[in-house]
Structure formats: C-alpha cells, structure tokens
Amino acid sequence: MTGRPHPPPARDDAAALALRIDRALAEAVREALLHHKRAGNSVAVWSNGRVEWIPPENIRIPEPPVDAPGLLQADEVREPDPDRP
C-alpha cells in the first residue's frame, strides 16, 4: 500500500457500484426475512412513527430481481456459516 488515496470513481463506475450495493442490501434483507419466517421469529418494522411487530406468518418475502439468479427463493434458506462473522 502506498498510502496515497485512490482517485474517485468515474461517474459510470459510481453508478454501477451503487446498483451493486442496492442489490446486495436487498438480498441481505430478503435472506434475513426468509430466516426469520422459517425460524418462526417475528420481525420489527418502523411504521407510522412507531415500531410494529410482524408475526412470522405475516412476513412477506420480496421476489428477487429477475437479473439476480443467485438470490434465495422463498422456500430456501442457507444455514449460517459458523466461520463467518
């Protein structure tokens, strides 16, 4: 490492990175909802200025984007990796 800051990304690169980040966050939320639903755990959401609890039977799993074939389907859940923090 040289200690020099990296140049800012080009506008197209920044847009592509933002899209990748959005997709990764959507995938993470989707997987968390799947895990909670499968485990029978409620989830908390912020709605109308207060916290509301959604029971597992009412958790809606968003559909994965059609251009993201690696995302879990609603009937799939990955087991957590014990070596991953």
LOFI-37537 format. One record per atom (N, C-alpha, C, O): residue number from 1; atom name; residue in one letter; y, z, x. Coordinates in pm, 1 decimal. Layout:
N
{i=NUM | at=CA | aa=a | v=Y | w=Z | u=X} .
...
# end
This chain:
85
{i=1 | at=N | aa=m | v=-117.5 | w=0.0 | u=84.2} .
{i=1 | at=CA | aa=m | v=0.0 | w=0.0 | u=0.0} .
{i=1 | at=C | aa=m | v=123.2 | w=0.0 | u=88.3} .
{i=1 | at=O | aa=m | v=131.7 | w=75.8 | u=184.9} .
{i=2 | at=N | aa=t | v=217.4 | w=-84.4 | u=55.1} .
{i=2 | at=CA | aa=t | v=335.6 | w=-99.6 | u=139.0} .
{i=2 | at=C | aa=t | v=448.7 | w=-7.6 | u=98.7} .
{i=2 | at=O | aa=t | v=543.7 | w=8.8 | u=175.2} .
{i=3 | at=N | aa=g | v=442.1 | w=52.1 | u=-17.0} .
{i=3 | at=CA | aa=g | v=549.3 | w=139.9 | u=-61.6} .
{i=3 | at=C | aa=g | v=661.8 | w=64.9 | u=-129.9} .
{i=3 | at=O | aa=g | v=755.3 | w=126.9 | u=-180.7} .
{i=4 | at=N | aa=r | v=654.7 | w=-67.4 | u=-132.2} .
{i=4 | at=CA | aa=r | v=758.2 | w=-145.8 | u=-199.7} .
{i=4 | at=C | aa=r | v=724.6 | w=-155.5 | u=-347.3} .
{i=4 | at=O | aa=r | v=607.5 | w=-166.3 | u=-383.6} .
{i=5 | at=N | aa=p | v=825.6 | w=-151.9 | u=-432.7} .
{i=5 | at=CA | aa=p | v=797.9 | w=-166.9 | u=-575.4} .
{i=5 | at=C | aa=p | v=752.8 | w=-309.6 | u=-606.1} .
{i=5 | at=O | aa=p | v=793.0 | w=-405.0 | u=-539.4} .
{i=6 | at=N | aa=h | v=670.1 | w=-321.6 | u=-706.7} .
{i=6 | at=CA | aa=h | v=626.3 | w=-453.8 | u=-749.8} .
{i=6 | at=C | aa=h | v=740.8 | w=-522.8 | u=-823.2} .
{i=6 | at=O | aa=h | v=819.8 | w=-456.7 | u=-890.6} .
{i=7 | at=N | aa=p | v=750.4 | w=-653.2 | u=-811.0} .
{i=7 | at=CA | aa=p | v=854.8 | w=-722.6 | u=-887.2} .
{i=7 | at=C | aa=p | v=823.7 | w=-713.5 | u=-1035.9} .
{i=7 | at=O | aa=p | v=707.0 | w=-703.9 | u=-1074.0} .
{i=8 | at=N | aa=p | v=925.2 | w=-716.3 | u=-1119.5} .
{i=8 | at=CA | aa=p | v=899.2 | w=-710.1 | u=-1263.1} .
{i=8 | at=C | aa=p | v=819.2 | w=-832.6 | u=-1306.2} .
{i=8 | at=O | aa=p | v=835.4 | w=-940.3 | u=-1248.7} .
{i=9 | at=N | aa=p | v=733.1 | w=-817.5 | u=-1406.5} .
{i=9 | at=CA | aa=p | v=653.7 | w=-931.7 | u=-1450.2} .
{i=9 | at=C | aa=p | v=740.7 | w=-1036.8 | u=-1516.5} .
{i=9 | at=O | aa=p | v=845.2 | w=-1005.6 | u=-1573.6} .
{i=10 | at=N | aa=a | v=697.3 | w=-1160.2 | u=-1508.6} .
{i=10 | at=CA | aa=a | v=767.1 | w=-1268.1 | u=-1578.2} .
{i=10 | at=C | aa=a | v=760.6 | w=-1240.5 | u=-1727.5} .
{i=10 | at=O | aa=a | v=673.1 | w=-1167.3 | u=-1773.7} .
{i=11 | at=N | aa=r | v=852.0 | w=-1298.3 | u=-1802.1} .
{i=11 | at=CA | aa=r | v=859.1 | w=-1273.2 | u=-1946.3} .
{i=11 | at=C | aa=r | v=726.5 | w=-1307.5 | u=-2015.1} .
{i=11 | at=O | aa=r | v=680.5 | w=-1231.6 | u=-2100.4} .
{i=12 | at=N | aa=d | v=664.8 | w=-1420.4 | u=-1979.4} .
{i=12 | at=CA | aa=d | v=536.4 | w=-1457.6 | u=-2040.1} .
{i=12 | at=C | aa=d | v=427.9 | w=-1357.7 | u=-2003.6} .
{i=12 | at=O | aa=d | v=344.7 | w=-1322.7 | u=-2087.3} .
{i=13 | at=N | aa=d | v=428.3 | w=-1311.1 | u=-1877.8} .
{i=13 | at=CA | aa=d | v=329.2 | w=-1212.3 | u=-1835.7} .
{i=13 | at=C | aa=d | v=348.0 | w=-1080.9 | u=-1910.6} .
{i=13 | at=O | aa=d | v=250.5 | w=-1016.6 | u=-1949.6} .
{i=14 | at=N | aa=a | v=473.0 | w=-1041.4 | u=-1930.3} .
{i=14 | at=CA | aa=a | v=501.3 | w=-916.7 | u=-2001.6} .
{i=14 | at=C | aa=a | v=455.0 | w=-926.5 | u=-2146.6} .
{i=14 | at=O | aa=a | v=400.8 | w=-830.2 | u=-2200.7} .
{i=15 | at=N | aa=a | v=475.7 | w=-1041.6 | u=-2209.7} .
{i=15 | at=CA | aa=a | v=432.9 | w=-1059.7 | u=-2348.2} .
{i=15 | at=C | aa=a | v=280.6 | w=-1055.8 | u=-2357.0} .
{i=15 | at=O | aa=a | v=225.3 | w=-995.4 | u=-2448.9} .
{i=16 | at=N | aa=a | v=213.0 | w=-1119.7 | u=-2262.2} .
{i=16 | at=CA | aa=a | v=66.6 | w=-1119.2 | u=-2261.6} .
{i=16 | at=C | aa=a | v=14.2 | w=-977.7 | u=-2238.2} .
{i=16 | at=O | aa=a | v=-83.8 | w=-936.7 | u=-2300.4} .
{i=17 | at=N | aa=l | v=78.9 | w=-903.4 | u=-2149.3} .
{i=17 | at=CA | aa=l | v=37.7 | w=-765.5 | u=-2123.0} .
{i=17 | at=C | aa=l | v=59.3 | w=-679.5 | u=-2247.2} .
{i=17 | at=O | aa=l | v=-26.1 | w=-597.6 | u=-2281.1} .
{i=18 | at=N | aa=a | v=171.5 | w=-697.1 | u=-2314.7} .
{i=18 | at=CA | aa=a | v=199.0 | w=-620.2 | u=-2436.5} .
{i=18 | at=C | aa=a | v=93.5 | w=-648.6 | u=-2542.8} .
{i=18 | at=O | aa=a | v=51.1 | w=-557.3 | u=-2613.6} .
{i=19 | at=N | aa=l | v=51.3 | w=-772.8 | u=-2554.5} .
{i=19 | at=CA | aa=l | v=-52.4 | w=-809.1 | u=-2650.5} .
{i=19 | at=C | aa=l | v=-185.0 | w=-742.9 | u=-2614.5} .
{i=19 | at=O | aa=l | v=-254.8 | w=-691.7 | u=-2702.1} .
{i=20 | at=N | aa=r | v=-219.8 | w=-743.8 | u=-2486.6} .
{i=20 | at=CA | aa=r | v=-342.7 | w=-678.0 | u=-2442.4} .
{i=20 | at=C | aa=r | v=-338.1 | w=-527.9 | u=-2470.0} .
{i=20 | at=O | aa=r | v=-437.8 | w=-469.0 | u=-2512.0} .
{i=21 | at=N | aa=i | v=-223.2 | w=-466.8 | u=-2446.5} .
{i=21 | at=CA | aa=i | v=-207.0 | w=-323.0 | u=-2472.4} .
{i=21 | at=C | aa=i | v=-223.8 | w=-294.4 | u=-2621.5} .
{i=21 | at=O | aa=i | v=-294.4 | w=-200.9 | u=-2659.5} .
{i=22 | at=N | aa=d | v=-158.5 | w=-375.3 | u=-2706.2} .
{i=22 | at=CA | aa=d | v=-170.6 | w=-356.2 | u=-2851.2} .
{i=22 | at=C | aa=d | v=-315.2 | w=-367.1 | u=-2897.0} .
{i=22 | at=O | aa=d | v=-361.4 | w=-287.4 | u=-2978.7} .
{i=23 | at=N | aa=r | v=-386.3 | w=-465.6 | u=-2844.3} .
{i=23 | at=CA | aa=r | v=-526.7 | w=-483.1 | u=-2882.3} .
{i=23 | at=C | aa=r | v=-612.1 | w=-366.3 | u=-2834.3} .
{i=23 | at=O | aa=r | v=-700.4 | w=-320.1 | u=-2906.5} .
{i=24 | at=N | aa=a | v=-586.1 | w=-318.7 | u=-2713.3} .
{i=24 | at=CA | aa=a | v=-662.8 | w=-205.7 | u=-2660.5} .
{i=24 | at=C | aa=a | v=-638.1 | w=-79.6 | u=-2743.9} .
{i=24 | at=O | aa=a | v=-731.5 | w=-4.7 | u=-2772.8} .
{i=25 | at=N | aa=l | v=-513.5 | w=-56.8 | u=-2782.0} .
{i=25 | at=CA | aa=l | v=-482.9 | w=59.6 | u=-2865.9} .
{i=25 | at=C | aa=l | v=-548.1 | w=46.9 | u=-3003.3} .
{i=25 | at=O | aa=l | v=-602.1 | w=144.6 | u=-3055.3} .
{i=26 | at=N | aa=a | v=-543.8 | w=-71.3 | u=-3061.7} .
{i=26 | at=CA | aa=a | v=-607.1 | w=-92.3 | u=-3192.2} .
{i=26 | at=C | aa=a | v=-757.9 | w=-68.6 | u=-3182.7} .
{i=26 | at=O | aa=a | v=-817.7 | w=-9.7 | u=-3272.7} .
{i=27 | at=N | aa=e | v=-818.6 | w=-114.7 | u=-3073.8} .
{i=27 | at=CA | aa=e | v=-961.7 | w=-93.7 | u=-3054.1} .
{i=27 | at=C | aa=e | v=-992.3 | w=55.3 | u=-3039.8} .
{i=27 | at=O | aa=e | v=-1090.0 | w=104.3 | u=-3096.4} .
{i=28 | at=N | aa=a | v=-909.8 | w=126.8 | u=-2964.9} .
{i=28 | at=CA | aa=a | v=-932.3 | w=270.0 | u=-2944.9} .
{i=28 | at=C | aa=a | v=-921.3 | w=347.1 | u=-3076.6} .
{i=28 | at=O | aa=a | v=-1002.4 | w=435.8 | u=-3103.6} .
{i=29 | at=N | aa=v | v=-822.6 | w=314.1 | u=-3157.4} .
{i=29 | at=CA | aa=v | v=-806.7 | w=380.3 | u=-3287.7} .
{i=29 | at=C | aa=v | v=-925.8 | w=348.4 | u=-3376.9} .
{i=29 | at=O | aa=v | v=-980.1 | w=436.8 | u=-3443.2} .
{i=30 | at=N | aa=r | v=-965.9 | w=222.4 | u=-3378.3} .
{i=30 | at=CA | aa=r | v=-1078.8 | w=180.0 | u=-3461.0} .
{i=30 | at=C | aa=r | v=-1206.5 | w=253.8 | u=-3421.0} .
{i=30 | at=O | aa=r | v=-1280.2 | w=302.2 | u=-3506.9} .
{i=31 | at=N | aa=e | v=-1232.2 | w=262.1 | u=-3291.1} .
{i=31 | at=CA | aa=e | v=-1351.7 | w=331.6 | u=-3243.8} .
{i=31 | at=C | aa=e | v=-1345.2 | w=480.5 | u=-3276.5} .
{i=31 | at=O | aa=e | v=-1446.6 | w=539.8 | u=-3313.3} .
{i=32 | at=N | aa=a | v=-1228.0 | w=541.6 | u=-3263.7} .
{i=32 | at=CA | aa=a | v=-1214.3 | w=683.8 | u=-3298.1} .
{i=32 | at=C | aa=a | v=-1242.8 | w=705.7 | u=-3446.0} .
{i=32 | at=O | aa=a | v=-1309.5 | w=802.7 | u=-3482.2} .
{i=33 | at=N | aa=l | v=-1193.3 | w=617.2 | u=-3531.7} .
{i=33 | at=CA | aa=l | v=-1220.3 | w=628.9 | u=-3675.3} .
{i=33 | at=C | aa=l | v=-1369.2 | w=612.9 | u=-3704.1} .
{i=33 | at=O | aa=l | v=-1425.3 | w=685.4 | u=-3786.2} .
{i=34 | at=N | aa=l | v=-1432.5 | w=518.0 | u=-3636.5} .
{i=34 | at=CA | aa=l | v=-1577.0 | w=499.6 | u=-3654.6} .
{i=34 | at=C | aa=l | v=-1653.9 | w=624.8 | u=-3613.6} .
{i=34 | at=O | aa=l | v=-1745.3 | w=667.6 | u=-3684.1} .
{i=35 | at=N | aa=h | v=-1617.3 | w=682.9 | u=-3500.9} .
{i=35 | at=CA | aa=h | v=-1685.7 | w=804.1 | u=-3453.4} .
{i=35 | at=C | aa=h | v=-1666.7 | w=918.6 | u=-3552.4} .
{i=35 | at=O | aa=h | v=-1762.3 | w=989.2 | u=-3584.3} .
{i=36 | at=N | aa=h | v=-1544.4 | w=937.5 | u=-3601.2} .
{i=36 | at=CA | aa=h | v=-1518.4 | w=1045.5 | u=-3695.6} .
{i=36 | at=C | aa=h | v=-1596.7 | w=1025.1 | u=-3825.0} .
{i=36 | at=O | aa=h | v=-1658.5 | w=1118.3 | u=-3876.5} .
{i=37 | at=N | aa=k | v=-1593.8 | w=904.3 | u=-3876.3} .
{i=37 | at=CA | aa=k | v=-1664.8 | w=876.2 | u=-4001.5} .
{i=37 | at=C | aa=k | v=-1814.3 | w=900.1 | u=-3984.8} .
{i=37 | at=O | aa=k | v=-1876.2 | w=965.2 | u=-4069.0} .
{i=38 | at=N | aa=r | v=-1872.5 | w=848.8 | u=-3878.4} .
{i=38 | at=CA | aa=r | v=-2016.6 | w=863.7 | u=-3854.2} .
{i=38 | at=C | aa=r | v=-2053.3 | w=1010.9 | u=-3835.0} .
{i=38 | at=O | aa=r | v=-2159.0 | w=1054.6 | u=-3880.5} .
{i=39 | at=N | aa=a | v=-1966.9 | w=1087.6 | u=-3767.9} .
{i=39 | at=CA | aa=a | v=-1996.4 | w=1229.0 | u=-3741.9} .
{i=39 | at=C | aa=a | v=-1966.4 | w=1318.5 | u=-3861.5} .
{i=39 | at=O | aa=a | v=-1999.7 | w=1437.0 | u=-3860.4} .
{i=40 | at=N | aa=g | v=-1903.0 | w=1262.1 | u=-3965.5} .
{i=40 | at=CA | aa=g | v=-1870.8 | w=1341.5 | u=-4082.8} .
{i=40 | at=C | aa=g | v=-1746.1 | w=1426.0 | u=-4065.2} .
{i=40 | at=O | aa=g | v=-1730.1 | w=1528.3 | u=-4131.8} .
{i=41 | at=N | aa=n | v=-1657.4 | w=1383.9 | u=-3975.7} .
{i=41 | at=CA | aa=n | v=-1534.3 | w=1458.3 | u=-3949.4} .
{i=41 | at=C | aa=n | v=-1415.6 | w=1393.9 | u=-4019.1} .
{i=41 | at=O | aa=n | v=-1404.2 | w=1271.4 | u=-4024.6} .
{i=42 | at=N | aa=s | v=-1328.0 | w=1477.2 | u=-4071.8} .
{i=42 | at=CA | aa=s | v=-1203.4 | w=1429.2 | u=-4130.8} .
{i=42 | at=C | aa=s | v=-1107.1 | w=1386.7 | u=-4020.8} .
{i=42 | at=O | aa=s | v=-1123.0 | w=1424.4 | u=-3904.7} .
{i=43 | at=N | aa=v | v=-1006.1 | w=1307.0 | u=-4059.1} .
{i=43 | at=CA | aa=v | v=-900.1 | w=1269.8 | u=-3965.3} .
{i=43 | at=C | aa=v | v=-766.0 | w=1308.9 | u=-4026.3} .
{i=43 | at=O | aa=v | v=-748.2 | w=1306.8 | u=-4148.1} .
{i=44 | at=N | aa=a | v=-673.3 | w=1344.2 | u=-3940.1} .
{i=44 | at=CA | aa=a | v=-538.9 | w=1380.2 | u=-3984.4} .
{i=44 | at=C | aa=a | v=-447.2 | w=1259.6 | u=-3967.5} .
{i=44 | at=O | aa=a | v=-452.9 | w=1189.1 | u=-3866.8} .
{i=45 | at=N | aa=v | v=-362.2 | w=1237.2 | u=-4068.3} .
{i=45 | at=CA | aa=v | v=-262.4 | w=1130.4 | u=-4061.8} .
{i=45 | at=C | aa=v | v=-128.0 | w=1187.8 | u=-4103.4} .
{i=45 | at=O | aa=v | v=-120.7 | w=1287.4 | u=-4175.4} .
{i=46 | at=N | aa=w | v=-22.0 | w=1123.3 | u=-4056.9} .
{i=46 | at=CA | aa=w | v=113.0 | w=1162.6 | u=-4095.4} .
{i=46 | at=C | aa=w | v=154.2 | w=1072.0 | u=-4209.6} .
{i=46 | at=O | aa=w | v=156.0 | w=950.0 | u=-4193.8} .
{i=47 | at=N | aa=s | v=187.5 | w=1129.5 | u=-4324.9} .
{i=47 | at=CA | aa=s | v=223.8 | w=1050.9 | u=-4441.4} .
{i=47 | at=C | aa=s | v=328.7 | w=1125.4 | u=-4522.4} .
{i=47 | at=O | aa=s | v=312.8 | w=1243.4 | u=-4553.7} .
{i=48 | at=N | aa=n | v=435.1 | w=1055.7 | u=-4555.7} .
{i=48 | at=CA | aa=n | v=542.5 | w=1113.6 | u=-4637.8} .
{i=48 | at=C | aa=n | v=596.8 | w=1243.4 | u=-4580.1} .
{i=48 | at=O | aa=n | v=625.2 | w=1337.9 | u=-4653.7} .
{i=49 | at=N | aa=g | v=611.0 | w=1247.7 | u=-4448.4} .
{i=49 | at=CA | aa=g | v=671.1 | w=1362.7 | u=-4383.6} .
{i=49 | at=C | aa=g | v=581.8 | w=1484.0 | u=-4368.8} .
{i=49 | at=O | aa=g | v=629.7 | w=1593.7 | u=-4340.1} .
{i=50 | at=N | aa=r | v=452.4 | w=1465.2 | u=-4388.1} .
{i=50 | at=CA | aa=r | v=361.1 | w=1579.2 | u=-4371.4} .
{i=50 | at=C | aa=r | v=224.1 | w=1530.4 | u=-4325.3} .
{i=50 | at=O | aa=r | v=193.0 | w=1411.5 | u=-4332.5} .
{i=51 | at=N | aa=v | v=143.4 | w=1624.4 | u=-4278.2} .
{i=51 | at=CA | aa=v | v=8.0 | w=1593.3 | u=-4232.8} .
{i=51 | at=C | aa=v | v=-84.8 | w=1591.4 | u=-4353.9} .
{i=51 | at=O | aa=v | v=-82.2 | w=1682.2 | u=-4436.9} .
{i=52 | at=N | aa=e | v=-165.7 | w=1488.1 | u=-4362.7} .
{i=52 | at=CA | aa=e | v=-267.4 | w=1479.8 | u=-4467.1} .
{i=52 | at=C | aa=e | v=-403.0 | w=1460.8 | u=-4400.8} .
{i=52 | at=O | aa=e | v=-415.2 | w=1387.5 | u=-4302.7} .
{i=53 | at=N | aa=w | v=-504.1 | w=1526.9 | u=-4454.4} .
{i=53 | at=CA | aa=w | v=-639.8 | w=1514.5 | u=-4402.3} .
{i=53 | at=C | aa=w | v=-717.2 | w=1415.5 | u=-4488.4} .
{i=53 | at=O | aa=w | v=-717.4 | w=1424.5 | u=-4611.1} .
{i=54 | at=N | aa=i | v=-782.4 | w=1321.5 | u=-4422.1} .
{i=54 | at=CA | aa=i | v=-864.7 | w=1222.8 | u=-4491.9} .
{i=54 | at=C | aa=i | v=-1010.7 | w=1258.2 | u=-4466.4} .
{i=54 | at=O | aa=i | v=-1054.9 | w=1260.2 | u=-4351.5} .
{i=55 | at=N | aa=p | v=-1086.4 | w=1286.3 | u=-4573.2} .
{i=55 | at=CA | aa=p | v=-1228.2 | w=1318.5 | u=-4554.5} .
{i=55 | at=C | aa=p | v=-1303.8 | w=1194.8 | u=-4505.2} .
{i=55 | at=O | aa=p | v=-1260.1 | w=1082.1 | u=-4528.8} .
{i=56 | at=N | aa=p | v=-1415.7 | w=1215.0 | u=-4437.8} .
{i=56 | at=CA | aa=p | v=-1487.6 | w=1102.5 | u=-4377.1} .
{i=56 | at=C | aa=p | v=-1525.2 | w=992.0 | u=-4475.8} .
{i=56 | at=O | aa=p | v=-1524.6 | w=874.2 | u=-4440.2} .
{i=57 | at=N | aa=e | v=-1557.6 | w=1029.4 | u=-4598.7} .
{i=57 | at=CA | aa=e | v=-1597.5 | w=926.5 | u=-4695.6} .
{i=57 | at=C | aa=e | v=-1480.3 | w=837.3 | u=-4737.9} .
{i=57 | at=O | aa=e | v=-1501.8 | w=730.3 | u=-4794.9} .
{i=58 | at=N | aa=n | v=-1356.9 | w=880.2 | u=-4710.7} .
{i=58 | at=CA | aa=n | v=-1238.6 | w=801.0 | u=-4746.1} .
{i=58 | at=C | aa=n | v=-1174.9 | w=730.9 | u=-4625.6} .
{i=58 | at=O | aa=n | v=-1073.2 | w=663.1 | u=-4640.2} .
{i=59 | at=N | aa=i | v=-1233.6 | w=746.7 | u=-4507.6} .
{i=59 | at=CA | aa=i | v=-1178.9 | w=680.4 | u=-4388.9} .
{i=59 | at=C | aa=i | v=-1205.5 | w=531.5 | u=-4400.3} .
{i=59 | at=O | aa=i | v=-1319.9 | w=489.1 | u=-4416.8} .
{i=60 | at=N | aa=r | v=-1099.7 | w=452.6 | u=-4391.3} .
{i=60 | at=CA | aa=r | v=-1112.5 | w=306.8 | u=-4393.8} .
{i=60 | at=C | aa=r | v=-1112.0 | w=255.2 | u=-4250.7} .
{i=60 | at=O | aa=r | v=-1022.9 | w=287.9 | u=-4172.3} .
{i=61 | at=N | aa=i | v=-1211.5 | w=175.0 | u=-4217.4} .
{i=61 | at=CA | aa=i | v=-1222.2 | w=118.6 | u=-4083.4} .
{i=61 | at=C | aa=i | v=-1156.9 | w=-18.9 | u=-4084.1} .
{i=61 | at=O | aa=i | v=-1200.5 | w=-107.1 | u=-4158.2} .
{i=62 | at=N | aa=p | v=-1052.8 | w=-39.2 | u=-4002.8} .
{i=62 | at=CA | aa=p | v=-988.8 | w=-171.0 | u=-3999.5} .
{i=62 | at=C | aa=p | v=-1082.8 | w=-275.6 | u=-3940.3} .
{i=62 | at=O | aa=p | v=-1163.2 | w=-246.2 | u=-3851.8} .
{i=63 | at=N | aa=e | v=-1071.3 | w=-395.8 | u=-3989.9} .
{i=63 | at=CA | aa=e | v=-1151.2 | w=-505.9 | u=-3936.5} .
{i=63 | at=C | aa=e | v=-1100.8 | w=-540.5 | u=-3797.0} .
{i=63 | at=O | aa=e | v=-980.7 | w=-534.8 | u=-3770.5} .
{i=64 | at=N | aa=p | v=-1193.3 | w=-576.6 | u=-3707.5} .
{i=64 | at=CA | aa=p | v=-1148.1 | w=-618.4 | u=-3573.7} .
{i=64 | at=C | aa=p | v=-1083.1 | w=-755.9 | u=-3582.2} .
{i=64 | at=O | aa=p | v=-1116.8 | w=-835.6 | u=-3669.8} .
{i=65 | at=N | aa=p | v=-990.2 | w=-783.6 | u=-3491.7} .
{i=65 | at=CA | aa=p | v=-931.1 | w=-917.6 | u=-3488.8} .
{i=65 | at=C | aa=p | v=-1040.6 | w=-1020.7 | u=-3461.9} .
{i=65 | at=O | aa=p | v=-1136.3 | w=-992.5 | u=-3389.8} .
{i=66 | at=N | aa=v | v=-1026.7 | w=-1138.7 | u=-3519.0} .
{i=66 | at=CA | aa=v | v=-1128.8 | w=-1241.9 | u=-3501.0} .
{i=66 | at=C | aa=v | v=-1138.1 | w=-1288.3 | u=-3356.2} .
{i=66 | at=O | aa=v | v=-1241.0 | w=-1341.7 | u=-3314.9} .
{i=67 | at=N | aa=d | v=-1032.5 | w=-1268.6 | u=-3279.4} .
{i=67 | at=CA | aa=d | v=-1034.7 | w=-1312.3 | u=-3139.1} .
{i=67 | at=C | aa=d | v=-1075.7 | w=-1200.0 | u=-3045.0} .
{i=67 | at=O | aa=d | v=-1053.0 | w=-1209.1 | u=-2924.3} .
{i=68 | at=N | aa=a | v=-1135.9 | w=-1093.8 | u=-3098.9} .
{i=68 | at=CA | aa=a | v=-1178.9 | w=-981.7 | u=-3015.9} .
{i=68 | at=C | aa=a | v=-1326.0 | w=-952.1 | u=-3044.7} .
{i=68 | at=O | aa=a | v=-1357.0 | w=-851.5 | u=-3108.4} .
{i=69 | at=N | aa=p | v=-1417.8 | w=-1038.9 | u=-2998.6} .
{i=69 | at=CA | aa=p | v=-1559.1 | w=-1022.5 | u=-3033.5} .
{i=69 | at=C | aa=p | v=-1624.3 | w=-899.3 | u=-2974.1} .
{i=69 | at=O | aa=p | v=-1732.8 | w=-861.8 | u=-3018.7} .
{i=70 | at=N | aa=g | v=-1564.0 | w=-834.4 | u=-2875.9} .
{i=70 | at=CA | aa=g | v=-1625.5 | w=-718.0 | u=-2814.4} .
{i=70 | at=C | aa=g | v=-1604.0 | w=-589.0 | u=-2890.6} .
{i=70 | at=O | aa=g | v=-1660.6 | w=-486.0 | u=-2854.0} .
{i=71 | at=N | aa=l | v=-1523.3 | w=-591.8 | u=-2996.1} .
{i=71 | at=CA | aa=l | v=-1496.3 | w=-470.2 | u=-3071.3} .
{i=71 | at=C | aa=l | v=-1616.7 | w=-430.7 | u=-3156.0} .
{i=71 | at=O | aa=l | v=-1694.5 | w=-515.6 | u=-3199.5} .
{i=72 | at=N | aa=l | v=-1630.3 | w=-300.9 | u=-3178.3} .
{i=72 | at=CA | aa=l | v=-1740.3 | w=-249.7 | u=-3260.0} .
{i=72 | at=C | aa=l | v=-1725.8 | w=-294.1 | u=-3404.5} .
{i=72 | at=O | aa=l | v=-1614.6 | w=-308.6 | u=-3455.3} .
{i=73 | at=N | aa=q | v=-1837.4 | w=-315.3 | u=-3469.3} .
{i=73 | at=CA | aa=q | v=-1838.0 | w=-341.7 | u=-3612.3} .
{i=73 | at=C | aa=q | v=-1846.6 | w=-206.9 | u=-3683.6} .
{i=73 | at=O | aa=q | v=-1879.4 | w=-105.8 | u=-3621.5} .
{i=74 | at=N | aa=a | v=-1817.7 | w=-205.1 | u=-3812.3} .
{i=74 | at=CA | aa=a | v=-1809.4 | w=-79.3 | u=-3886.3} .
{i=74 | at=C | aa=a | v=-1938.8 | w=0.8 | u=-3883.3} .
{i=74 | at=O | aa=a | v=-1934.4 | w=123.1 | u=-3896.5} .
{i=75 | at=N | aa=d | v=-2053.9 | w=-63.9 | u=-3866.4} .
{i=75 | at=CA | aa=d | v=-2180.3 | w=8.9 | u=-3865.6} .
{i=75 | at=C | aa=d | v=-2228.8 | w=44.0 | u=-3724.9} .
{i=75 | at=O | aa=d | v=-2341.7 | w=90.2 | u=-3708.3} .
{i=76 | at=N | aa=e | v=-2144.9 | w=22.5 | u=-3624.0} .
{i=76 | at=CA | aa=e | v=-2182.3 | w=51.1 | u=-3486.0} .
{i=76 | at=C | aa=e | v=-2097.8 | w=165.4 | u=-3430.1} .
{i=76 | at=O | aa=e | v=-1980.0 | w=179.4 | u=-3462.9} .
{i=77 | at=N | aa=v | v=-2159.2 | w=245.1 | u=-3346.8} .
{i=77 | at=CA | aa=v | v=-2086.0 | w=349.3 | u=-3275.2} .
{i=77 | at=C | aa=v | v=-2146.4 | w=360.4 | u=-3137.0} .
{i=77 | at=O | aa=v | v=-2268.2 | w=371.2 | u=-3122.7} .
{i=78 | at=N | aa=r | v=-2063.0 | w=357.8 | u=-3036.2} .
{i=78 | at=CA | aa=r | v=-2111.5 | w=377.6 | u=-2899.7} .
{i=78 | at=C | aa=r | v=-2121.7 | w=526.8 | u=-2870.9} .
{i=78 | at=O | aa=r | v=-2037.6 | w=605.9 | u=-2913.7} .
{i=79 | at=N | aa=e | v=-2224.5 | w=562.8 | u=-2798.8} .
{i=79 | at=CA | aa=e | v=-2235.7 | w=701.5 | u=-2755.4} .
{i=79 | at=C | aa=e | v=-2135.0 | w=725.3 | u=-2643.7} .
{i=79 | at=O | aa=e | v=-2115.1 | w=637.6 | u=-2559.6} .
{i=80 | at=N | aa=p | v=-2070.7 | w=842.7 | u=-2641.0} .
{i=80 | at=CA | aa=p | v=-1974.5 | w=870.3 | u=-2534.5} .
{i=80 | at=C | aa=p | v=-2042.4 | w=872.5 | u=-2398.1} .
{i=80 | at=O | aa=p | v=-2156.0 | w=918.1 | u=-2385.0} .
{i=81 | at=N | aa=d | v=-1973.2 | w=823.7 | u=-2298.8} .
{i=81 | at=CA | aa=d | v=-2022.6 | w=822.3 | u=-2161.6} .
{i=81 | at=C | aa=d | v=-1987.9 | w=957.7 | u=-2098.6} .
{i=81 | at=O | aa=d | v=-1869.8 | w=988.0 | u=-2082.0} .
{i=82 | at=N | aa=p | v=-2088.2 | w=1040.3 | u=-2062.7} .
{i=82 | at=CA | aa=p | v=-2057.7 | w=1172.2 | u=-2007.2} .
{i=82 | at=C | aa=p | v=-1986.9 | w=1166.5 | u=-1872.3} .
{i=82 | at=O | aa=p | v=-1925.2 | w=1264.8 | u=-1831.1} .
{i=83 | at=N | aa=d | v=-1994.7 | w=1054.2 | u=-1803.4} .
{i=83 | at=CA | aa=d | v=-1929.3 | w=1041.6 | u=-1674.0} .
{i=83 | at=C | aa=d | v=-1785.6 | w=992.7 | u=-1687.1} .
{i=83 | at=O | aa=d | v=-1713.4 | w=985.9 | u=-1587.7} .
{i=84 | at=N | aa=r | v=-1743.8 | w=958.8 | u=-1807.3} .
{i=84 | at=CA | aa=r | v=-1608.5 | w=907.1 | u=-1828.1} .
{i=84 | at=C | aa=r | v=-1519.5 | w=1018.4 | u=-1880.6} .
{i=84 | at=O | aa=r | v=-1553.6 | w=1083.7 | u=-1979.2} .
{i=85 | at=N | aa=p | v=-1406.3 | w=1040.5 | u=-1816.1} .
{i=85 | at=CA | aa=p | v=-1318.6 | w=1149.7 | u=-1863.6} .
{i=85 | at=C | aa=p | v=-1256.2 | w=1122.0 | u=-1997.7} .
{i=85 | at=O | aa=p | v=-1180.9 | w=1204.7 | u=-2049.0} .
# end
